[in-house]
Amino acid sequence: MPSDPPRQIPLDLAHRPGHSREELVVSDANRQAVALIDAWPDWPVPVVVLAGPAGSGKSHLASIWADAANAVFIDADRIEAELEEAQLEHPVAIDDADMALDEHGLFHLINAARAAGTQVLLTSRRFPSAWGVKLPDLASRLKAAATVEILEPDDHLLAAVITKLFADRQVQVEPHVVQFLVRRIERSLSTAIDVVERLDRAALEQKSRITRALAAQTVTTLDSGQGDLDL
């Protein structure tokens, strides 16, 4: 019996997504958030929250703002310690602020930012009212923040992001394959990231181009709930 041809095992290389303003895809799903980032430093309040689902581009927008504002990133779970080191000489960005939040640290950070006349940008998957904040003074500060929601992607944004994700991996994919994915996958950017990664890996293993057939096989594998591709 002939044996199956050996498959190439792809190296697990890190693919850094582009986070420049030129690489940002704008659609109705994120237009309001983009407008607020572009409006800096003319913000109506010192604290802004970008709320949206996983993979919706919150970190991309935070990186764009940090570059423009010369801001520093601080971890959500050690704000107080890092605030002492930074001495608030710059605006501050905190990604995933709703995860393991240092409440006392964020309260002191917001107060210090207001006193220094600078800004704080927070990103999260949920609105601040759903963070379960126990510190009343912090809850009050967060109510005064400007919160902008980033919606699930529309067709234009999803197609553009899938194309960009492949480009980040230096992979060219035909537009009809991208449109097939837009029609078939769950409407979320986190799923798009997962599908692109799986397709790139499958194409490397099979030493083939990313075709509609391979895309269909990958989406079917996802739909069946299999954790790993067995293509």
Salt bridges, closest charged atoms under 4 A:
ASP28 OD1 - ARG31 NH2 3.16
ASP38 OD2 - ARG21 NH2 2.81
GLU80 OE2 - HIS108 ND1 2.69
GLU82 OE2 - ARG78 NH1 2.95
ASP98 OD2 - ARG126 NE 3.23
ASP155 OD1 - ARG187 NH2 2.78
ASP168 OD2 - LYS164 NZ 3.03
ASP194 OD1 - ARG198 NE 2.96
ASP200 OD2 - ARG169 NH1 2.86
GLU205 OE1 - ARG7 NH1 3.43
GLU205 OE2 - ARG201 NE 3.80
ASP223 OD2 - ARG184 NH2 3.65
